[in-house]
Amino acid sequence: MTEFTVGREPVQIVEIRQPLCSRVYGVAPCTASGPDAGKCFNTRSTCQDTANFLLGTPLSLFFSRGNVGDQSISGATYIIPSLVSISTSPTKINLAGSNDNAQGLGNRALCSLTFQDHTHTDRVVDPYIDGRGYDALTRGSFWAKWMARNRYRQNIEILIYEGYVGQALSEMSKRTYFFDSIQGPDDGGRITIQGKDVLARIEERKAQAPVASPGVLYAAIGAAATTFTVAGALIGDYPASGTVRIGSEILFYTGRAAAGDNLDFTGVTRGTDGSDAAAHGVSVQVQLCLRITDQLVDDLLYLLMNTYGGIDAAYLDIAGWLVERQTYLSFWRLNMLITKPTGVNDLVSMIQEQVLVNCWWDEKTAKVKMLAIRGVDEQPPLLTAETNIIAGSFRLTEQPKERVSQIWVYYDQRDKTTGESDETNFKSAVIIADLVEEELYGEPSIRKIFGTFLTSSALANTTASRIIARYVQTPSTAQFRLDAKDRAIWTGSTVYISHPMDVDEFGARRTRQWFITSAQEIEAGETIECIATDTTLYGKINYVMAAGAADYTTPAAAPFKNCYIGDANGLLSDKSQCGRIA
């Protein structure tokens, strides 16, 4: 039974992957000892030999509603029938940060799971149950014991499977979240678990780049000093050479060495990066800076998300990022000196806006995706009112606040210690305006971008020209629902849509290009709700054809990527538009 089967019966299963130690209690190298009743549960919070704790294969706990556990689902052993409800909120992409009313990275994917608490034998969850010498059914409830045994539960993987009766677990649609919080039990004995997507790890309160430096000046220094001593820090807090910020001055040093309880910094160049050398008093913080020099987009995102954000590389679509960068973003080299701890999510949001890329968590593939703002290079699927879009669900909405008639991109920041959104703190600016469209709309709509990562007019011009081309006309969003047979359409997909509610000035249906910014199954295994943004103005990417390629005949016969020369009016023989160099 699949999504294409008539009379399909949806099934939902939750898997919680509980971390477990790979050691055996009391067996070397584990040095713990004690009576059987007092053994650990192979979890970090119950460990009695923390020096030898070693994570192994997690314990997969499966939960469902009703009698799903009696249906022998391949891949899901021992299903506990305590699941009450599943509620999810989808990822919502904020296209290159274009919506000022949304977070730079858009909305996080969330899940809320409710379970009914119950007594339990501790089978499966207790590796030493046979020697305990007591009846686990008389000692607490399942979730009360689980919470006590798993205090360090942040970022535990939660997987939600949605499929149909008769399918193996591996055949079902899977979405991945990470444990955020647990509440309960309430008066009715119910437990609620909240999960978030992996990008929650780079929120400002959790991840900053650079990290805060603990060192302070051991003694005051004058404006000409080329050495200084730092107290309150270890040698590992600062690299052998680097850049630091003291007050509003930026300094470069070539050596640092331990000096008793302090650190001596030598080979110091004062007042670098546009700052002024100044005297500094005792106990002033010495903050290590993060210098970004000619970084490629994917490399910088990896540095921020993995090194500073702590996101495991397994959750980053590194191979996909590389292909996207090599194909569409190789021109970009990013530069910035970050002189104070800054939220990693804020830095990633800046990159999105200035480079025009989207980053989002794909809960189905369990990867952070990256896609450049660009035309399509593969034929998108066509969604129509007749075969795909559920009747009565289609709604169009204009987004007038996102229209741009003038784009001002400031670049080459002067003072790296302040003024990230101050026009006067940038050496140059690129301003591009479409005054014809501005006059037709009757008023200007100005968008400003502060290019903290941009140091050249070429990069600033590229950003400005792409934004004005995309947003010079009022963008639209579409909301609609699809049957589960079209569940392959998901966040990050590009589609064509043909619907009788979307017509031109003559009333004829038009086919526009849309990017799915959000998708969720509002009825598990039955209905998907999508939100899409019109990206028709992105166009499609054409390729120069080999000599001897066939001439243009009709759209149906022309390969999608081929580009044909039009007449003086830019039209092909059937009056459709030819390819254009942008």
N, C-alpha and C positions, 0 to 999 in steps of 0.2 A: 504494500500500500504506500503511495506517494502523494505529493500535492496534486498530481494529475489524475488521481483515482476518484471516481464517483463514489460517494458514500464514505469518504475517508473519515477516520476517527482520530482527532488530534490527541497528542500525548505531550506532557511537559515533565521534565525531570531536572532536578537541581543536583549538581555535584559540588561538594565542598572539599577541596584538597588540603587536608590537615597536615601540616609539617610533622615529620617523625624523625627521631634519631635512628641512625642505622646500627647503633651498638646494641648489644645484648647485656642486660643488667648483670653486673658482677663478673662478666667475662672480659678478659683483657682485650683491648686496653681500658675498658671501663673498670674503675676501681671502687665503685659503689658497693656497699654491702649492707645487709640487714635482713630481717624476716620477710617472708613472701608477702605478707599482708602490707608491708610498708614499701614495696618496690615502687619505682617511678612508673609513668605511663608512656615513656619514650617521647615525651614532649619537653620543650625547653623549660617551661615553668615548673615542671616536676623533677627536673634533672638533679641528681645527687652527685654528679661528677662533671661539672660544667667545663672543665679543662679539656675533657675528651668528648664533649658533645659534637656529633657530626651529622648534619642533615643527610637523609637518604631519600628513598622514594616516598612521596607523601601518601597518606591514607585517604583513599577516595570514599567519601560518605555520600550515598545517593538517597534522595528524598523525592517523594511524589505524592499525588492525591489518590484516594480511592484504592482500587485493586490493581493498579499498574504493576506493582511488585509481583503479582501472581502471574504475569504474562510472559515471564522468562525472556526479558529483553537482553539480547546478547551484548556484552560489554558493561552491563550494570548489574553487578551482583549485590545481593542484600539491600534491597530498596526499602527504606523506612517510610511508611505511609503517613507521615506527619505534616506534609506540606499543606498549607491552607490556601495561600495565594501568592501570586507573582505580579509585581508591578514594575514597569520599566519606563525610563525617560531616555530618549535617544540622544546620541551625539548630534549637535547642530553646528555645522560649519559656518563661521563668519568669514565670507569670502575675502581673503587677503585683508581682513580687518576693516572692510568697507563700512560696516554698520557701527557707528559710534555708540549706539545704545546697547551693544552686545559686548561680551568679553572678547579680548583679542583672539583667543583660541576657540571662541564659540562656547556652546554649552557642553558640559561633561555628560557622558552616558552614565546613567544611574540605574540601580535596581533596588527594590525593596521586597524582601521575602518574609512571609509570615509562616510560623510553624506552631503547631500545638505541642506543648511539652507533655512528657509522659514518662513513666518508669521504664527502666531498660535493664537488660541482663548484663550489660557491658561486653557481650560477645562482639567480636570484630574490633571494638575500640580499645580494649584492654589486652595487651599482648601477654599478660601474666595472670589472666583471670583464673586459670585452673588451680593456682596455688594460693589464692587470696584467703580462703578459709571463711569467707562471709558471703551472704546472699546479696548481690548487687541490686536486686529488685527492691530490697527494703532500704536502700541507702540512696536517697536523693533521686532527682529526676534526670532524664537524659541531658537536657540543655544546662541545668544547674551544674552538673558534673563536668560537662564539656567546657563551660566557661571557666571553671576553677582550674582545669587541667591545661587550658590554652589561653593564658593571660596575654601572651605576645601574639596577638591574632591579626595585627594590621597587615594588610597586603596578602592575606591568604587568598588563593585563587578561588573564584566562584564561577562555575560554568552552568549556563541555562541551556538545556537541550529542548528543542521543539521539533516534534516529528509526528509519526502516525503509528497506530497499532500495527505490529508486524515488522517494523523497521528495527534494525540493530542500532545501538547508540551511535556508531560511526557513520550511519546514514542520515542522522538527524542534523538539522541546522543547529549550530552551536554559537553562543555568545559568551564572551569572557569579561568578567568584572573582578574587582579586588575588594576584599573585606575592609569596611570602613568603621562600622560601629554595630553594636548589638544592644537592644533594650528588652527588658522583661525579666522574668515573666510578669504579665499583668494579672488582674484579678481573675481573668478567664484562663490563665495558664498559657498565654500565647507569647511567643518570642518573635521579635522583628529584627532582621539583619539588613543593614544598609550596605550596598556596594557601590564603588565608583570605578571609572575607567583609569587606566594607568597614568594618564596625564595629570591626574590629581596629585601625583607625587612631585610635580614641579610647581605647585602653588607656592606663593611667596613665603608662607610660614614654614614650608617644608624644605625648600631648596633655593639657595642664593649663590650667585656667582659674581665676584669671588666670595669665598667664605670670609667671615669676620676674622681679622687677625688679632691675636691677644696681646701683642707686644706694645709697649709704650716707651717713650724716650726716658732713659735712665738719668740723663742730665740735659740741661738746656744746650741748644746749639745756636751759633750765629749764622748769618746769611751766607758766609763764605766757607763754612766748615765742609770738609770733604770726607769726614768720618763721623760716625755717631754710634752710640751704644743703646741697645734695647733691652729692657727688663720685662719679666713676666712672660717669656716665650721660650719655646724649645727650638733647637736648630732645624727640626723638620717643619716648623711653621713658615719658613721662608726658604726659597730655593737658593742655590749657590750664587746666582745673579738674577737681577730682575728689577722691577719698577715698584716703588711704594709711594703712598700719598701721606704727607704729614700736613695737617691743616688743609690749606688750599694750594699747597705746593706739591709738585710731582718730582720725584728724584729717581735717578737710575744708579744702581750700585753693581759692582763687579765681583765683590767678595763679601762673605760673612762667615764668622767663625765663633765658636763657643769661647767665652771668657768668664770662667767661673759659673755663676748662675745667670749670666747675661750673654748677649750676643753683640759682637763688634762688626759693624758694617764699614767696608772700605771701598776705595775707588768710586766715590760718590760724585755724580754729575748733578748739579743743582738746577732747579727751575726748568725742567724739560717739558716738552709737549705743550708749549705755550704758556706755562705757568711762570710765576716769578719767585726767585729765591727769597726766603724770609727767615727771620729768627723764630725759633720755636722753644716753648718752655718745657720744663720737666713734666713727665706723665702724659704728654700728648700722644694719642694713638698713632702707631705706625702701621698703616693698612696696606697689605699687599694688593697690587692691581692685577687685573687680567688684561693682557695685551693681545688683541686679535689682529693678525697681520696677513693680508692677502689670503684669507680663508675661503675655501670653497663652501658653498651653501650646505651641502650634506655633511661635510666634515665638521662645520661649526654646530649644526644641529645635534650631531652625535656628541660633540664635546659637552654641550649644554645639558642634553637630556640624560646621557649616560654618566659622564664624569661628575657633573654637578647635581644632576637630578636623581641619580641613582636608579634610573630605569634600565633593567637588564637588557642587554643587546638582543636577546631572543624576542623581545617585544617591539623591536625597531625594524622597519622594513628596509634594512641597509641596502640590500641588492636593488630594490625598487628605487630607492633614493638615488643610487649611483646612476642607473639608467636615465632617470628623469633629468639629473644634473648634466650628464654628458650630452644628452640630446637637446636640452632646452635652456640650461642655466650655466653653461661653461663660461659664458662671458663675465659672470659675476665673481668679483673678488672683494671680500668684505674686510673692513678695517675699523677697529674701535678700541679705545682704551677705557676699560670699565674700572673706575677708581673707588667705587664703594660697593658693598654687597647689594645686589639687585636681584629681584625675583626672577628665577629662570623662566617662569611663564611670561613675564614682561619682556624679557629679551627675545624669546621665541616669537612673541607677538610683533615686536619691532621688525624682526626679520621678515615675517609674513607680509607686513604692510610695505616695507621698503623694497623687497625683492619680488613681491607679488607671487607668493606661493601659499598653498594651503597645507596645514598639518592637522591631522585628526586621528582619533582612535577608531579603528575598524574592529568592533567587538566580535565580528564573525571570523575574521582571520587572526584576531589577537595580535595585530600589528599597528604601530603608528605609521600612517601613510603620509607621503608628501607628493604634492602635485603642483606643477607650475600653472599660473594663470595663462592659458594658451588656447589655441584652437584645437579641434579634434583631429586626430590622425588615423582613426579607425572608424568605420561606419557604425554609428550608434543605433541601437534598436529603436523602432518606431512604436510608440504607444498611441492607440486610437481609442475614441469613445466606443467604437463598435466591438473591439476585441480585447481591450485591456482595462480601461478606466471604468470603475464601477459607477453606474448611473447615479446621478445626483450628488456625487462627491467632489466634482471639479469646481474649483474656485480660483479666480484670478484677482491679484491685488497689486496695485502700483506702489512703488516705494519712492515717493518724490524727494525724500530727504537724502537719498543716495545718489541723486543726479548730480553731475559735476560739469559746470561750464568753464571753470578755471581751476587749474591744479597748480599749486605752489609747492615745489620740493626744495627745501633748504638742505645744504650739504656742507661738508668740511667743517666740523665743529671746532670752535676756537678753544674755549675753556672746558677741559674734559672733566672738571670737578663739579660743574653745575650747569644750569641752563639748557637741559635737554629739550625743552619745548619753548625756548626763547629765540625769536627770529634774529635778534641782534647778536646771538652767540654763534652764528654760523657765518662763514666767510662768503658764501655764494648761495645763489638760488636760481632755480629754473622755473619759469612761469609759462605755462601753455594755456591758451584760452581759445574756445570756439565761440567767437562773438556772434556769429550768425545764429547758431542754436540758442545762445543766450538771449538774443533779441526776440526770437520766435517764442521762447518760453516766457518772456516778459520780465525776467529778473535773473540776476547772477546767482550761481550756487558755487561757492568757493570751498575747496578742500585743501588743507595744508598737511604736508608730511615733513617731519623733522628727521632728516636722514642721518642719524647718528652713526650708521654703518657705512654711509656713502661718502666718498672722498673725491669723486671725479664728476665732471659735467656729463660724461658719457653715461654713467650709471644713473644719474639724476634724470637725464633726458629720457632714458629708456623707461624708467618708472613713470614719469609724467605722461609720456605719450601713450603708454598702454592704458593708463587710468582714464585719460580723456577719451580715448577710442571706445572704451567699454561703457563709461558712465555718462557720456554726453547726452544720451536720451534717458528718460526716466525708466529705470529698471522695473521689471515685474517679477512677482513670485507666484507660483501655482501650488495649490494644495489639492491632493487627490488620493484616491484609494485604489489599490490593486488586489486582485485575488492572489492567493498563495502560489498559484502556478507561475506568477511573475516575481517570486521572491528573490530571484537573482538580481533584480533591480534594487540597489541598496545605496546607502550613503557613499558618495564619491563617484557614482555612475553618471555618465552623460547620455541623454536620450533625446530623440525627437518626439514631439507631441503634436498630434492633429486632433482638434476637438471643435465641435460646432460653436462653442462659446468664444473661441479665439479666431477672429476673422480680420481681414483687411478692410480698407475704406469702402470696398465694393461689396462687402458681405461675404466674400469668398473665404473658405477655410485656409488658414496658412499653417505651415509646418515650421515650428521654431525649435531651436536647440536649447536644452535645459540641463542644468547641473543639479543633481540631487544633493541637497545640503543636509537633509535629515530623513530618516526612515525608521519605522518601528512596526512591529506586529501588534496591532491593537486587539486582534482576536487571534490567539495563538493557533498557528497552523491554518488560518482562514483568511485574514485580511491584513494588508500592509498599508499604512498611511505614509505618504511621502510629501515633503516640501521641497520645491525646486526653484532655482533662480534662472531667469532667462539669460543665456550666454550666447545668443545668436550673433552678437557683435564680435565675439571672439573668433567667429568664422571657423574654417577648417584649414588644415595645413596641407598645402600641395607640394608635390615634388617634381622637379624637372625630369621629363621623360627621356628615355633613351632615343637616339636617332632611329628613325624608321617606325616609330610607334604609330598606331592607327589614328586617323583623324577623328574628331568629335562627331558623333551621330546623334545620340539621345542620352539623357541622364541615366537611363537604365543600363545602357551599354558601356558607359564610361566608367573605368575603374575609379574608386573613391578618391585615391590619392593623386590622380593625374590632373595636371593643370594645362588648360588649352588657351590659345591666343584668341581674343575676341576681336570684334570690329572696332571702329573709331569710338563707338559709344560704350565699349566694354561689354558687348553682348555676343553670345554665341548664336549659332544658326537658328535655334529654337527660341531665341530671345531671353534665355536665362543668362545670368551674369557669368563672365569668365573669371579666372583666377586673378588676384591682385597682389602686387608686392606691397607688404606692409612693413 
